Amino acid sequence: MVKEKPQNLVELIQGGFIYPAWLPDKNDFLFNEEGRNKILKIVKESSGEFPKDISLLNLGNLKNIKGYLAFLTEKDYGALSPLMWNTFFERQRLNYRAIYFVGNPEDAEIIVNALKSDPKYVGGGFGSGWKEQHSYLDRIFPKELKSVNFIAKNPKTKELIGYNTDIEGMLLPLEERFRQLSKGGIQGKTIVMFGAGGVGKELPRHLVQRGVGKLIILNRTVEKAERLAEEANKIRQGVAEYGGEEQIRECLLKNKVDAVVNVTKKGAEPFENYAAFAKADIDDPEGVRRNNEESLKIAKGLAKINPEIIIYDITLPKAGKPKTLEIAEQAGLEHLVRGIGMVTNQGVIAAEKLYKRNPKMFENKYDKKTIEQVFKEVNKG
């Protein structure tokens, strides 16, 4: 009989609050043999509603490990975190598991409190739909964070401490590409940012702190872009501008833009066929064609007037390049940056923060270079 207020992971699952995700690799730790067989079919089909059948799980597996990382998301998708972390744990022979769970963010208070009271929970993170639920954590670093993607539990105080490792992990590949082009770093550059949600909520502040010369935020919902621009301008007056999707063409072709960064959902499921250079009208039967045609025209225009522009897309489709990068390549643009580097970097940064809070779980096997090597190898595969 599950209590009204679950006190641990097992009770959360039994109470229907969360369920292990089906699609990520190496996320089958809690599934029994029948469940693992079903995973093969579900991953192959990867469509429709995913069952939440407890009979397909073996919750007793939790008894055999020292602890676990729980990553929470509102939808099932092929996240890379379980593959990265579990490969590392296996190679270092550390008796821990990383598990992705699907849960409703509206139940965040119940879920977070139950995990906090579970002695085997050592941390984890917030994925899609969850990154703004940090109010239920004990502390966040730095205090001005608007979204959290990684959590470390202090084993002594039991506090849950939230971080955003996405931003630092995301900016490293961009800065590296600028250096490769002998253009220094972000300082003084003009950057156009597509999107104002998710990781985009943290990005403007960090770009301004790194000395961006001009930041233009374009988003379907203009009010969200305006809000981010206003916050950036409080840090440095006049650094940020904003607009809607209808201003993409003018913005890119009439400004000397150094980099475009896509943090929208265009390029990711269910918008994987749309590019960020143009509007995505999902209600229009011809929406994909119109989007791709307009995007290609804009990208070709960029190739003529600004061939050294960097196009950076953090979306991770199931296969191939994100549509934005695919179209940019068709147009002849060469300086394309994919989001896989961000995934590797943020994982390494998260591991370092986890180690600082809970060094004992690494059993003297923590080494930044080893973790980076494993994560890079996994993500290349």
Beta strands, then each sheet from edge to edge (+ up, - down):
strand 1: 18-20
strand 2: 67-73
strand 3: 96-103
strand 4: 121-126
strand 5: 139-140
strand 6: 150-153
strand 7: 160-163
strand 8: 190-194
strand 9: 214-218
strand 10: 240-243
strand 11: 259-262
strand 12: 310-313
strand 13: 335-338
sheet 1: 1+ 3- 2- 4- 6+ 7- 5-
sheet 2: 10+ 9+ 8+ 11+ 12+ 13+
end
